[in-house]
Every structure is written in structure tokens, then in C-alpha cells.
Amino acid sequence: MINALIAIAVIAWLSQLVLGGWQIRHFNRAFDQLCQKGAVGIGRSGGRFKPRVVIALAFDEQQNICDSLMMKGITIFARPLPLSQLHGINRKELQPDVIFPHDQNCQNALSLAIKVKHG
């Protein structure tokens, strides 16, 4: 019985490692594509037991959003998705509390992505 529990725990741990690596690979590919489109701002919300949010925004020369991605979730099944509703909006016009009125984590991540610029 104990050997079966140990085997199940090892299988679960190995599965998490493999699927976590798969998630990171998907995110890195999407992020690399984003970085090729312009200067990138990145924001991440914190939280241990609530869904974490990562938002990355690519800005063109006029500081308009030309591409974006958001990854939100607790599990390894979260995938990076574009925030198409933000494309074309200027950095100065972004208002996180208006864009995400009911999601404090998304507001925090977007606020950080607006401030931080990597290019």
C-alpha cells in the first residue's frame, strides 16, 4: 500500500515537471514573438493561492500596443492568449481599472506592464 502511494506521488511529481516545462516552452515562444514586434512591458500579479496573471505588451514607436499576451491561472494548463481588445491603444490611454473592472490581479499586472519597458 505504501509503495503504491509512493509510486503515485512520484508519477504526479514527474507529470507536473513535464507539463510545467511544456507550459514554460509555450510562454517563451509567445514572448519571443512579442519581443520581435517592439519594446515590451511586462507585469505580473502576485498571490500564492489565487490565480496569477502575467501580462506582456509590445509597444510600437508611437507607444501604441501592437501585440500582447496574457497568461492567467493556477494550474499548468494556463496558456498565453492575446489581449486583442488592447491593440492600437496608446500607453497613456490605458486605464487598468476600466479595462479590468472586476479583476484586481489583472489590474495589477497591467499597471506593471504599462510602467516597465524592455526594448
Residue pairs with C-beta under 8 A, 6 or more apart in sequence:
16 76
19 76
19 77
20 76
22 76
23 76
23 77
23 78
23 79
26 79
26 80
27 54
27 71
27 80
30 69
30 80
31 40
31 56
31 69
31 80
33 67
34 40
34 56
34 58
34 67
34 68
34 69
35 58
35 118
37 58
37 60
37 66
37 67
38 58
38 59
38 60
38 61
38 66
38 67
38 119
39 58
39 59
39 117
39 118
39 119
40 56
40 57
40 58
40 59
40 117
40 118
40 119
41 56
41 57
41 59
41 91
41 112
41 113
41 114
41 115
41 116
41 117
41 118
42 54
42 55
42 56
42 57
42 112
42 113
42 116
42 118
43 54
43 55
43 56
43 108
43 109
43 110
43 111
43 112
43 113
43 114
43 115
43 116
44 52
44 53
44 54
44 55
44 109
44 112
45 52
45 53
45 104
45 105
45 106
45 108
45 109
46 52
46 108
47 105
50 74
50 105
51 72
51 73
51 74
51 105
52 72
52 73
52 74
52 105
53 70
53 71
53 72
53 103
53 105
53 106
53 108
53 109
54 70
54 71
54 72
54 80
54 109
55 68
55 69
55 70
55 83
55 106
55 109
55 110
55 112
55 113
56 68
56 69
56 70
56 113
57 65
57 67
57 68
57 83
57 86
57 113
57 114
58 65
58 66
58 67
58 68
59 65
59 66
59 91
59 117
60 66
62 90
63 90
63 91
63 92
64 88
64 89
64 90
64 91
65 86
65 87
65 88
65 89
65 90
65 91
65 94
66 87
67 82
67 87
68 82
68 83
68 84
68 86
68 87
69 80
69 81
69 82
69 83
70 80
70 81
70 82
70 83
70 106
70 109
71 78
71 79
71 80
71 81
72 78
72 105
72 106
85 99
86 94
86 99
91 114
94 110
94 114
96 106
96 107
96 108
96 110
96 111
96 114
97 107
99 106
99 107
99 110
100 106
100 107
100 110
